[in-house]
Amino acid sequence: MKAKRLITTLILLLTVFTTVSAREVIPLNEGWRFFFKSENTSDRARYVNLPHSWNTNPTSENHLIETIGNYVYPLYIPTEWAAKRIFLKFYGVQSVADLFVNGNHVGNHVGASAAFTFEITDQIRYGEENQLLMSVNNNTSNDFLPTGSDMNFYGGIFRPVELIITERTAISPLYLGTEGILIHPQYVSEERVMGEAEVHLISKGASNCRLQTTITSPTGEVAFSRTQQIRLDGRPAMINFEVKNPRLWDPEHPDLYEVTVSVLNGDEEIDRESIRTGFRRLEYSSQEGILINSRRFDIRGVTLYHDNRIACGSLTEKDYDADLEIIGDLGANAIRSAVIPHSPYLYDRLDERGLLAWIDIPFHRTFMSDIAYLPTPEFEENGIQQLSEIIAQNINHPSVVMWGIFSRLNTRGNNPIAYIQRLNMEAKSLDPSRPTVACSDQDGAINFITDLIVWQQNVGWNRGSTEDVVRWKDLLRKNWSHLLSGVAYGGEGMLGHKLYSNTNILNGDCLPEDRLTRFHEGYTRNLNNDSLFWGQWINNLFDYGSVRRPYGINCGGMIDLNHRDKKDIYFLYRALWNKHRKTLHLADKHNTLRPDVPQTFHVYSSVGMPQLLVNRDTVEMKEVAPCQFVTEPLVVKGEVKVKVSAESLADSVTLHIGRPIIAR
């Protein structure tokens, strides 16, 4: 088996060599061998393909393996490549990575999500088999972000790997894990776009080169082209550009330009790299909210985590495509990348679909016991490093409209305000074109640092009622209306769980879906379409793995961890948000065995007043909020058939009321 895989690698690399002229990128995702460090030897290493994690089903035992895993790969490099430069690019390793080539340590990367690249040119034995060893540690630490998390960090090389071959002078693959090209629009209007292309170059031996920069329009026409001499002194080349009569990117017209940079030696092209981007004017104010090309854009966002039950944390392109279909069906127009960024593949698709993104850095608190901030040089510098990588790697995406600086921190103990200010200033320095944002459930000065603030407002979940959010909203409008406020909220509810007593909830062994449903009904009734908020964020789109929670799952999603079974609240938001697909949904169908008490029926309809039949009797419904319809409490017993209809849509359920139910 080993011989067959090695022969396959040899054929692949030799075939590629015959076509290499400047730069070549080769996927290295098949045929890795994996073993735990505790096994002491690779003799029984398992063959795996990337993306990969060693935590394959932590929700089954509510246990996450936090350890060190080793990945080994035999790599043949032909002698003809000795004059070239060789790089390995990893798109995501959780969370600490150490790369060895032929036993020599090449580099270390600390951070659970951003891409990074190592040059291995000087460690290669040409014309021979080389051994790559990537040692991966998914333990949390006080030296880097995050120090803890509600979501599982599954560990492993959980995103693809590439082998990159270039000439000795090339566009740098090493700059903060990027393609080496960063686009900075500085003036955007319907008449012209003016800006700079920041190009990072590397060279062994040359002191200068020529760069050709070409910008191609969405219709394939050359919108800009320039060739100029560049001095190779370690500083990035800054290429001024202008695009006249641009097709601006917006959610309704997600037009994308291609920027291609070529490195020339005389008239010979020795390297080329291309990226896609879009030009749009992004503004924000407390009066107007978020504006894209001078039009207000009200955000209907969902928080998106990083796993599902089958793939765990090793999501594939097919997983992202399936999730995007669900987002489109829901009618959401924005996602929040919770805790860490998603794969670049997702942001490419968001660019194409006209959806917006908020990307967080992993600076957050999840439980009251978490110590999220430590005022040590190691911790603070790692936060700056991860912030820099995240911004640089995603700056070319027009879909990304804000950088998340922190989430739900408090100021007790080690006060993080000075460090938050430092992070905010760094983000504004790296990218002055986008606002910074934070998610807060605290009062005080911590809310006045970022450009935008999103209030995590869960009044009515563990205290008070959802009607109390109206009083909170009125106080916010009266006292803090000058802030650019968004709102986020959510609770937990699991399909199949029923509420029998308050003890069940307090003990955490019962997470009834209907409690979650009533909570969201109250919030949409009291917050929906309020101009006070530039955006509304629902926590979350999907349940996600969390060994710190009962059942190993945070079940706050609209859909379960399978990314398949939808809870009632999914249809509530689809009725409110999706203007292109009609919705009619009878709530609480997952609860068919009910005690002998008066029944209230809830219906979500985007097609007007529904007709409700209970055992063939028409029951009056009233609209209590947009798309929400309810009945008065009804006394019914035995087998009860409920059907709702409106236009050509219908939904139904058969209930059994009054049968004995044994409380826990």
C-alpha positions as CSV (number, residue, x, y, z in Angstrom):
1,M,0.0,0.0,0.0
2,K,2.8,2.4,0.9
3,A,4.6,1.7,-2.4
4,K,1.4,2.3,-4.4
5,R,0.8,5.7,-2.7
6,L,4.5,6.7,-3.2
7,I,4.3,5.8,-6.9
8,T,1.1,7.8,-7.3
9,T,2.8,10.9,-5.7
10,L,5.9,10.4,-7.9
11,I,3.7,10.3,-11.1
12,L,1.8,13.3,-10.0
13,L,4.8,15.4,-9.3
14,L,6.7,14.3,-12.4
15,T,3.7,15.0,-14.5
16,V,3.3,18.5,-13.0
17,F,7.0,19.2,-13.6
18,T,6.6,18.7,-17.3
19,T,4.1,21.6,-17.3
20,V,5.7,24.0,-14.8
21,S,6.7,27.3,-16.4
22,A,6.3,29.8,-13.6
23,R,4.1,28.9,-10.6
24,E,2.4,25.6,-9.9
25,V,0.0,24.8,-7.1
26,I,-0.5,21.1,-6.2
27,P,-3.1,19.8,-3.7
28,L,-1.6,17.6,-1.0
29,N,-4.8,16.2,0.6
30,E,-4.5,12.5,-0.1
31,G,-2.3,9.8,1.5
32,W,-1.3,11.3,4.8
33,R,-0.6,9.0,7.7
34,F,-1.8,9.9,11.2
35,F,-0.9,8.7,14.6
36,F,-1.1,10.1,18.1
37,K,2.1,11.3,19.8
38,S,1.3,9.0,22.7
39,E,1.7,6.0,20.4
40,N,5.5,6.7,20.3
41,T,5.9,5.2,16.8
42,S,4.4,5.6,13.4
43,D,4.4,1.9,12.7
44,R,0.6,1.7,13.1
45,A,-0.2,5.0,11.5
46,R,-3.6,5.2,9.8
47,Y,-4.0,6.6,6.2
48,V,-6.2,9.7,6.2
49,N,-7.2,12.3,3.7
50,L,-7.5,16.0,4.4
51,P,-9.4,17.7,5.9
52,H,-9.1,15.5,9.0
53,S,-9.7,15.6,12.7
54,W,-9.1,12.9,15.3
55,N,-12.3,13.8,17.1
56,T,-14.9,12.0,15.0
57,N,-18.0,11.9,17.3
58,P,-17.4,13.7,20.6
59,T,-21.1,14.3,21.1
60,S,-21.7,10.6,21.6
61,E,-19.6,10.4,24.8
62,N,-19.6,14.1,25.6
63,H,-15.8,14.0,25.5
64,L,-13.3,15.8,23.4
65,I,-9.8,14.4,22.8
66,E,-7.3,17.2,23.5
67,T,-3.8,16.0,22.7
68,I,-1.1,16.0,20.1
69,G,-1.5,14.3,16.7
70,N,1.2,13.7,14.1
71,Y,0.7,13.7,10.3
72,V,3.3,12.2,8.0
73,Y,3.6,12.6,4.2
74,P,6.3,11.2,1.9
75,L,7.1,13.8,-0.8
76,Y,9.3,13.2,-3.8
77,I,10.8,16.4,-5.3
78,P,12.6,16.0,-8.7
79,T,16.1,17.3,-9.1
80,E,14.9,19.7,-11.8
81,W,13.2,21.8,-9.1
82,A,16.5,22.6,-7.3
83,A,16.5,26.0,-8.9
84,K,13.0,26.8,-7.8
85,R,11.4,27.7,-4.4
86,I,9.1,25.3,-2.6
87,F,6.3,26.2,-0.1
88,L,3.7,24.4,1.9
89,K,0.4,26.2,2.5
90,F,-1.9,25.0,5.3
91,Y,-5.4,26.5,5.2
92,G,-6.2,25.6,8.8
93,V,-4.7,23.6,11.6
94,Q,-6.2,23.4,15.1
95,S,-4.5,24.9,17.0
96,V,-0.7,24.8,17.4
97,A,1.2,23.5,14.4
98,D,4.9,22.5,14.1
99,L,6.3,21.5,10.7
100,F,9.3,19.3,10.3
101,V,11.0,18.3,7.0
102,N,13.4,15.5,7.1
103,G,13.6,15.9,10.8
104,N,14.4,19.6,10.7
105,H,12.0,22.0,12.3
106,V,10.8,24.5,9.7
107,G,8.3,26.6,11.5
108,N,5.6,27.0,14.1
109,H,2.1,28.6,13.8
110,V,-0.3,29.3,16.7
111,G,-3.9,30.0,15.9
112,A,-6.9,27.8,15.2
113,S,-8.2,29.0,11.8
114,A,-6.1,31.2,9.7
115,A,-4.0,30.0,6.8
116,F,-0.2,30.0,7.0
117,T,2.7,29.1,4.6
118,F,6.2,27.8,5.3
119,E,9.1,27.8,2.8
120,I,10.8,24.4,2.7
121,T,13.3,25.0,-0.2
122,D,16.4,24.7,2.0
123,Q,15.2,21.5,3.7
124,I,14.5,19.5,0.6
125,R,16.6,16.6,-0.7
126,Y,16.1,16.8,-4.4
127,G,15.7,13.7,-6.4
128,E,14.7,11.8,-3.3
129,E,11.8,11.1,-1.0
130,N,11.3,13.7,1.7
131,Q,9.4,13.2,4.9
132,L,6.9,15.9,6.0
133,L,5.8,15.7,9.7
134,M,3.2,18.1,10.9
135,S,2.7,17.9,14.7
136,V,-0.7,19.3,15.8
137,N,-1.8,20.2,19.3
138,N,-5.5,21.1,20.0
139,N,-5.1,21.8,23.7
140,T,-6.2,25.2,24.9
141,S,-3.6,27.5,26.6
142,N,-3.4,30.8,28.4
143,D,-0.8,31.9,25.8
144,F,-3.0,32.3,22.8
145,L,-6.6,33.0,21.8
146,P,-9.1,31.6,22.6
147,T,-8.2,30.4,26.1
148,G,-11.5,28.4,26.1
149,S,-14.5,28.0,24.0
150,D,-18.1,26.7,24.0
151,M,-17.6,25.3,20.5
152,N,-15.4,22.2,20.1
153,F,-12.0,22.6,18.6
154,Y,-11.7,19.2,17.0
155,G,-8.0,19.3,16.3
156,G,-6.1,18.2,13.2
157,I,-5.3,19.5,9.8
158,F,-8.9,20.4,9.3
159,R,-8.6,22.3,6.0
160,P,-6.7,21.6,2.7
161,V,-2.9,21.8,2.1
162,E,-1.1,22.9,-1.0
163,L,2.4,22.5,-2.4
164,I,3.5,25.7,-4.2
165,I,6.4,25.9,-6.6
166,T,7.7,29.3,-7.8
167,E,10.7,30.8,-9.5
168,R,13.4,32.4,-7.3
169,T,11.6,35.8,-7.7
170,A,7.9,35.6,-7.1
171,I,4.8,37.1,-5.5
172,S,5.2,36.1,-1.9
173,P,3.1,33.1,-0.6
174,L,4.5,33.9,2.9
175,Y,2.8,37.2,3.8
176,L,0.3,36.5,6.6
177,G,-1.0,33.4,4.7
178,T,-2.3,35.5,1.8
179,E,-1.8,35.2,-2.0
180,G,0.5,38.2,-1.6
181,I,-2.0,40.7,-3.2
182,L,-4.1,43.0,-1.1
183,I,-6.5,45.5,-2.7
184,H,-7.2,48.8,-1.0
185,P,-10.0,50.9,-2.6
186,Q,-9.7,54.5,-1.5
187,Y,-12.4,56.2,-3.5
188,V,-15.5,54.5,-4.8
189,S,-18.2,56.2,-6.8
190,E,-20.4,55.4,-9.8
191,E,-17.9,57.2,-12.0
192,R,-14.6,55.7,-10.9
193,V,-12.8,53.6,-8.3
194,M,-9.3,54.7,-7.2
195,G,-7.1,52.7,-4.9
196,E,-3.9,50.7,-4.4
197,A,-2.9,47.1,-5.0
198,E,-0.4,46.0,-2.3
199,V,1.9,43.4,-3.7
200,H,4.4,41.4,-1.6
201,L,7.4,40.1,-3.4
202,I,10.2,37.7,-2.6
203,S,13.5,37.2,-4.4
204,K,16.8,35.3,-4.1
205,G,19.4,37.1,-6.1
206,A,17.5,39.8,-8.1
207,S,17.4,43.5,-7.1
208,N,14.5,44.5,-9.3
209,C,11.8,43.2,-11.6
210,R,8.9,44.4,-13.7
211,L,5.3,44.0,-12.5
212,Q,2.3,44.0,-14.8
213,T,-1.0,44.6,-13.0
214,T,-4.3,44.0,-14.9
215,I,-7.8,44.4,-13.7
216,T,-10.5,42.6,-15.6
217,S,-14.2,43.6,-15.4
218,P,-17.1,41.3,-14.7
219,T,-17.8,41.2,-18.4
220,G,-14.2,40.2,-19.2
221,E,-12.9,43.5,-20.5
222,V,-9.6,45.0,-19.3
223,A,-10.5,47.9,-17.0
224,F,-6.9,48.8,-16.0
225,S,-3.4,47.7,-17.0
226,R,0.0,49.0,-16.0
227,T,3.6,47.7,-16.2
228,Q,6.3,49.3,-14.0
229,Q,9.8,48.6,-12.6
230,I,9.9,47.5,-9.0
231,R,12.8,47.6,-6.6
232,L,13.1,44.4,-4.6
233,D,14.0,45.9,-1.2
234,G,11.7,43.9,1.1
235,R,8.9,46.4,1.0
236,P,5.6,45.7,-0.7
237,A,5.0,47.3,-4.1
238,M,2.1,49.8,-4.0
239,I,0.4,49.9,-7.4
240,N,-2.0,52.9,-7.9
241,F,-5.0,52.0,-10.1
242,E,-8.2,53.6,-11.4
243,V,-11.2,51.9,-12.8
244,K,-13.7,54.1,-14.7
245,N,-17.4,53.6,-14.8
246,P,-17.2,50.6,-12.5
247,R,-19.9,48.0,-11.9
248,L,-20.2,48.3,-8.1
249,W,-20.7,45.2,-6.0
250,D,-23.9,45.1,-3.9
251,P,-26.2,42.3,-2.6
252,E,-28.5,42.6,-5.6
253,H,-25.6,42.9,-8.2
254,P,-22.6,41.0,-6.8
255,D,-20.2,42.0,-9.6
256,L,-16.6,40.9,-9.2
257,Y,-13.4,42.0,-10.8
258,E,-10.2,39.9,-11.3
259,V,-6.9,41.4,-10.4
260,T,-3.9,39.7,-12.0
261,V,-0.3,40.5,-11.1
262,S,2.6,39.1,-13.3
263,V,6.3,39.2,-12.4
264,L,8.4,39.8,-15.6
265,N,12.0,39.2,-16.3
266,G,12.5,41.2,-19.4
267,D,9.5,40.1,-21.5
268,E,9.3,36.7,-19.9
269,E,6.6,36.1,-17.3
270,I,8.1,34.2,-14.4
271,D,5.2,34.4,-11.9
272,R,1.5,35.2,-11.9
273,E,-1.1,35.4,-9.2
274,S,-4.8,36.4,-9.5
275,I,-7.5,37.3,-6.9
276,R,-11.1,38.3,-7.2
277,T,-12.6,41.4,-5.5
278,G,-15.5,43.8,-5.7
279,F,-15.7,47.5,-5.4
280,R,-18.4,49.0,-3.1
281,R,-18.9,52.1,-1.0
282,L,-19.5,51.1,2.7
283,E,-20.7,53.8,5.1
284,Y,-22.3,53.7,8.5
285,S,-23.9,56.2,10.9
286,S,-26.3,56.2,13.9
287,Q,-29.0,57.9,11.7
288,E,-28.7,55.8,8.6
289,G,-27.3,52.5,9.8
290,I,-25.3,50.4,7.3
291,L,-25.2,51.8,3.8
292,I,-23.8,50.1,0.7
293,N,-23.4,52.4,-2.3
294,S,-25.5,55.0,-0.4
295,R,-28.4,52.6,0.1
296,R,-29.4,51.5,3.6
297,F,-29.1,47.8,4.1
298,D,-30.9,46.2,7.0
299,I,-29.1,43.1,8.1
300,R,-31.0,39.9,8.7
301,G,-28.1,37.8,10.0
302,V,-27.4,34.3,11.4
303,T,-24.5,33.1,13.4
304,L,-22.7,30.2,11.7
305,Y,-20.5,27.8,13.6
306,H,-18.0,25.3,12.2
307,D,-19.2,21.7,12.3
308,N,-21.9,19.2,11.6
309,R,-22.6,15.7,13.0
310,I,-21.0,13.9,10.1
311,A,-18.0,16.0,9.2
312,C,-17.5,17.2,12.8
313,G,-15.0,20.1,12.4
314,S,-13.6,19.0,9.0
315,L,-16.1,20.7,6.7
316,T,-15.9,20.2,2.9
317,E,-17.0,22.4,0.0
318,K,-20.1,20.3,-0.3
319,D,-20.9,21.0,3.4
320,Y,-20.7,24.7,2.8
321,D,-22.7,24.5,-0.4
322,A,-25.5,22.7,1.5
323,D,-25.4,25.3,4.2
324,L,-25.7,28.1,1.7
325,E,-28.8,26.6,0.1
326,I,-30.4,26.6,3.6
327,I,-29.3,30.2,4.1
328,G,-30.9,31.2,0.8
329,D,-34.1,29.3,1.7
330,L,-34.3,31.1,5.0
331,G,-33.9,34.5,3.5
332,A,-31.0,35.6,5.7
333,N,-28.7,38.2,4.0
334,A,-25.7,38.0,6.3
335,I,-23.7,35.5,8.4
336,R,-21.5,36.0,11.4
337,S,-18.5,33.7,11.4
338,A,-18.5,32.7,15.1
339,V,-15.3,32.7,17.1
340,I,-13.0,32.1,14.1
341,P,-13.2,32.6,10.3
342,H,-14.6,30.0,8.0
343,S,-12.8,28.5,5.0
344,P,-11.9,30.9,2.1
345,Y,-14.3,28.8,0.0
346,L,-17.3,30.1,1.9
347,Y,-16.3,33.8,1.5
348,D,-15.8,33.2,-2.3
349,R,-19.4,31.9,-2.5
350,L,-20.7,34.9,-0.4
351,D,-19.0,37.3,-2.8
352,E,-20.8,35.6,-5.7
353,R,-24.2,35.4,-4.0
354,G,-24.2,39.0,-2.5
355,L,-24.4,37.9,1.1
356,L,-22.6,39.8,3.8
357,A,-20.2,38.6,6.5
358,W,-19.0,39.6,9.9
359,I,-15.7,37.8,10.9
360,D,-14.7,37.5,14.5
361,I,-11.3,37.0,16.0
362,P,-11.3,34.4,18.8
363,F,-11.3,36.9,21.7
364,H,-14.4,35.9,23.6
365,R,-16.0,34.6,26.8
366,T,-18.5,31.7,26.8
367,F,-19.0,30.8,30.4
368,M,-18.8,33.0,33.5
369,S,-15.8,30.8,34.7
370,D,-13.8,31.5,31.5
371,I,-10.8,33.7,31.8
372,A,-10.8,35.2,28.4
373,Y,-8.0,37.8,28.8
374,L,-4.5,37.5,30.3
375,P,-2.3,40.6,30.3
376,T,0.8,38.7,29.2
377,P,3.1,39.5,26.2
378,E,2.5,36.1,24.7
379,F,-1.3,36.4,24.8
380,E,-1.5,39.9,23.5
381,E,1.0,39.4,20.7
382,N,-0.9,36.3,19.6
383,G,-4.1,38.3,19.4
384,I,-2.4,40.9,17.2
385,Q,-1.0,38.1,15.0
386,Q,-4.4,36.4,14.6
387,L,-6.1,39.7,13.9
388,S,-3.5,40.6,11.3
389,E,-3.8,37.2,9.5
390,I,-7.6,37.3,9.5
391,I,-7.8,40.8,8.1
392,A,-5.1,40.3,5.5
393,Q,-6.6,36.9,4.3
394,N,-10.1,38.3,3.9
395,I,-9.6,41.9,2.9
396,N,-10.2,41.3,-0.8
397,H,-13.7,39.9,-0.2
398,P,-16.4,42.5,-0.7
399,S,-18.9,40.4,1.2
400,V,-16.9,40.9,4.4
401,V,-18.2,44.2,5.8
402,M,-17.0,44.2,9.5
403,W,-14.2,42.9,11.7
404,G,-15.3,41.4,15.1
405,I,-12.9,42.5,17.8
406,F,-14.4,40.8,20.9
407,S,-17.5,38.9,22.1
408,R,-19.2,39.1,25.5
409,L,-16.1,40.0,27.5
410,N,-16.5,41.5,31.0
411,T,-14.3,44.0,32.8
412,R,-14.0,42.1,36.1
413,G,-10.6,40.9,37.1
414,N,-8.0,41.7,34.4
415,N,-9.7,44.6,32.6
416,P,-9.4,44.1,28.8
417,I,-10.3,47.7,27.8
418,A,-6.8,48.9,27.0
419,Y,-6.1,45.7,25.0
420,I,-9.4,46.0,23.1
421,Q,-8.4,49.6,22.2
422,R,-5.1,48.3,20.9
423,L,-6.8,45.6,18.8
424,N,-9.3,48.2,17.5
425,M,-6.6,50.6,16.5
426,E,-4.7,47.8,14.8
427,A,-7.7,46.7,12.8
428,K,-8.4,50.3,11.7
429,S,-4.7,50.6,10.6
430,L,-4.7,47.4,8.6
431,D,-8.1,48.2,7.0
432,P,-9.6,51.7,7.4
433,S,-12.4,50.9,4.9
434,R,-14.4,48.6,7.2
435,P,-16.0,49.2,10.6
436,T,-15.1,47.2,13.7
437,V,-17.8,45.5,15.7
438,A,-18.2,43.8,19.0
439,C,-20.9,41.7,20.7
440,S,-21.5,42.8,24.3
441,D,-23.7,41.8,27.2
442,Q,-22.1,44.4,29.5
443,D,-22.6,48.0,30.5
444,G,-20.0,50.7,30.5
445,A,-17.0,51.9,28.6
446,I,-16.4,48.5,26.9
447,N,-19.2,49.4,24.5
448,F,-17.7,52.6,23.2
449,I,-14.5,51.3,21.5
450,T,-15.6,49.7,18.3
451,D,-17.4,51.4,15.4
452,L,-20.5,49.2,15.8
453,I,-21.9,47.4,18.8
454,V,-24.2,44.4,18.9
455,W,-26.1,43.9,22.1
456,Q,-26.5,40.2,23.2
457,Q,-29.9,40.8,24.7
458,N,-31.5,37.6,26.2
459,V,-34.0,39.2,28.6
460,G,-36.8,36.8,29.0
461,W,-34.7,33.7,28.8
462,N,-33.4,33.2,32.3
463,R,-35.1,36.2,33.9
464,G,-38.1,38.4,33.1
465,S,-40.2,38.0,30.0
466,T,-39.7,38.8,26.4
467,E,-42.0,41.9,26.9
468,D,-39.2,43.4,29.0
469,V,-37.1,43.8,25.8
470,V,-39.5,46.7,24.9
471,R,-38.5,48.6,28.0
472,W,-34.8,47.9,27.3
473,K,-35.2,49.1,23.7
474,D,-36.9,52.3,24.8
475,L,-34.1,53.1,27.3
476,L,-31.5,52.4,24.5
477,R,-33.3,54.8,22.2
478,K,-33.5,57.4,24.9
479,N,-29.9,57.3,26.3
480,W,-27.7,55.6,23.7
481,S,-29.3,56.3,20.3
482,H,-26.0,57.8,19.2
483,L,-24.4,54.3,19.2
484,L,-24.6,52.2,16.1
485,S,-26.5,49.4,17.6
486,G,-27.4,45.9,16.4
487,V,-29.0,43.2,18.4
488,A,-28.3,39.5,18.9
489,Y,-30.3,36.9,20.8
490,G,-31.0,33.2,21.2
491,G,-31.6,30.4,23.6
492,E,-31.4,26.6,23.6
493,G,-34.1,24.1,22.6
494,M,-33.8,20.5,21.4
495,L,-36.1,18.5,19.2
496,G,-37.9,15.9,21.1
497,H,-37.6,17.6,24.5
498,K,-40.7,18.5,26.4
499,L,-41.2,20.8,29.4
500,Y,-42.8,19.0,32.3
501,S,-41.5,21.1,35.2
502,N,-39.2,24.0,35.9
503,T,-36.9,21.6,37.7
504,N,-36.0,20.0,34.4
505,I,-34.8,23.3,33.0
506,L,-32.9,24.3,36.1
507,N,-31.0,21.0,36.2
508,G,-30.2,21.4,32.5
509,D,-31.5,17.9,31.6
510,C,-34.4,19.3,29.6
511,L,-34.1,21.7,26.8
512,P,-37.7,22.0,25.4
513,E,-38.1,23.3,21.9
514,D,-41.3,25.0,22.7
515,R,-39.6,27.2,25.2
516,L,-37.1,28.3,22.5
517,T,-40.0,28.9,20.1
518,R,-42.0,31.2,22.5
519,F,-38.8,33.1,23.2
520,H,-38.1,33.9,19.5
521,E,-41.8,34.7,18.9
522,G,-41.6,37.3,21.6
523,Y,-38.4,38.8,20.3
524,T,-39.6,39.0,16.7
525,R,-42.8,40.6,17.9
526,N,-41.0,43.2,19.9
527,L,-37.8,43.9,17.8
528,N,-38.6,43.1,14.2
529,N,-38.0,46.0,11.7
530,D,-37.1,48.6,14.4
531,S,-35.0,51.3,12.7
532,L,-33.0,51.7,16.0
533,F,-30.9,48.6,14.9
534,W,-28.8,48.4,11.8
535,G,-28.8,44.6,12.1
536,Q,-30.5,41.6,13.8
537,W,-28.4,38.5,14.4
538,I,-30.0,35.2,15.4
539,N,-27.9,32.8,17.5
540,N,-27.6,30.4,15.7
541,L,-28.4,28.9,12.3
542,F,-27.4,25.3,13.4
543,D,-26.8,23.5,16.6
544,Y,-23.1,22.9,17.1
545,G,-20.9,20.5,19.1
546,S,-20.0,21.6,22.6
547,V,-18.8,19.0,25.2
548,R,-19.3,21.7,27.8
549,R,-23.1,21.4,27.3
550,P,-25.6,18.7,28.2
551,Y,-25.7,16.1,25.5
552,G,-22.5,17.5,24.0
553,I,-24.4,20.0,21.9
554,N,-25.2,23.7,22.0
555,C,-28.8,23.4,20.7
556,G,-29.4,27.1,20.1
557,G,-29.7,26.6,16.4
558,M,-32.7,26.9,14.1
559,I,-31.7,23.5,12.7
560,D,-30.1,20.5,14.5
561,L,-26.5,19.3,14.3
562,N,-27.3,17.1,11.3
563,H,-28.1,20.3,9.4
564,R,-31.3,18.6,8.3
565,D,-34.1,18.7,10.9
566,K,-35.6,22.2,11.2
567,K,-37.1,23.6,14.4
568,D,-40.2,25.8,14.4
569,I,-38.2,29.0,14.6
570,Y,-36.6,28.3,11.2
571,F,-40.1,28.7,9.6
572,L,-40.8,31.8,11.7
573,Y,-37.8,33.6,10.3
574,R,-38.4,32.2,6.8
575,A,-41.9,33.7,6.9
576,L,-40.5,37.0,7.9
577,W,-37.4,37.1,5.7
578,N,-37.9,35.1,2.5
579,K,-39.9,37.3,0.2
580,H,-39.5,34.9,-2.8
581,R,-40.8,31.7,-1.2
582,K,-44.2,31.3,0.5
583,T,-44.3,29.9,4.0
584,L,-47.1,28.4,6.0
585,H,-46.1,26.4,9.1
586,L,-48.0,25.0,12.1
587,A,-45.8,25.2,15.1
588,D,-45.3,22.6,17.9
589,K,-45.8,19.6,15.7
590,H,-42.9,17.9,17.4
591,N,-45.0,17.7,20.5
592,T,-47.9,15.4,19.8
593,L,-48.5,13.9,23.2
594,R,-49.9,16.6,25.4
595,P,-51.4,16.9,28.8
596,D,-55.1,17.7,29.4
597,V,-54.9,21.5,29.4
598,P,-56.3,24.2,27.1
599,Q,-54.3,24.2,23.8
600,T,-53.1,27.3,22.0
601,F,-52.2,26.9,18.3
602,H,-49.4,29.0,16.6
603,V,-49.1,29.4,12.9
604,Y,-46.5,31.3,10.8
605,S,-47.7,32.5,7.5
606,S,-46.3,34.8,4.9
607,V,-49.4,34.5,2.7
608,G,-51.9,36.2,5.0
609,M,-54.5,35.0,7.4
610,P,-54.6,31.2,7.6
611,Q,-57.6,29.0,8.0
612,L,-57.3,26.6,11.0
613,L,-59.4,23.5,11.3
614,V,-59.5,21.5,14.6
615,N,-61.4,18.2,14.1
616,R,-63.1,19.9,11.1
617,D,-64.2,22.9,13.1
618,T,-63.0,26.3,12.0
619,V,-61.1,28.1,14.7
620,E,-60.6,31.8,14.6
621,M,-57.0,33.1,14.5
622,K,-55.6,36.5,15.2
623,E,-52.4,38.1,14.0
624,V,-50.3,39.1,17.0
625,A,-47.2,40.2,15.0
626,P,-46.1,40.1,11.3
627,C,-46.5,36.5,10.0
628,Q,-47.5,35.3,13.5
629,F,-51.1,34.0,14.1
630,V,-52.5,32.4,17.3
631,T,-55.8,31.1,18.6
632,E,-57.4,31.6,22.0
633,P,-56.9,28.6,24.3
634,L,-59.1,25.7,23.2
635,V,-60.4,22.8,25.3
636,V,-59.9,19.6,23.3
637,K,-59.2,16.0,24.3
638,G,-58.3,12.6,22.8
639,E,-57.2,12.4,19.2
640,V,-57.2,15.8,17.7
641,K,-56.6,16.5,14.0
642,V,-55.3,20.0,13.3
643,K,-55.0,21.4,9.7
644,V,-54.0,24.9,8.6
645,S,-54.3,26.2,5.0
646,A,-53.7,29.4,3.1
647,E,-53.7,29.9,-0.7
648,S,-52.3,26.6,-2.1
649,L,-50.3,25.8,1.1
650,A,-51.3,23.4,3.9
651,D,-49.8,21.9,7.1
652,S,-51.3,19.5,9.6
653,V,-50.7,17.3,12.7
654,T,-52.5,14.7,14.7
655,L,-52.3,15.3,18.5
656,H,-53.1,13.0,21.4
657,I,-54.3,15.0,24.4
658,G,-55.1,13.8,27.8
659,R,-53.2,10.5,27.8
660,P,-51.0,9.9,30.9
661,I,-47.6,11.6,30.7
662,I,-45.1,10.6,33.3
663,A,-43.1,13.5,34.6
664,R,-39.4,13.1,35.3
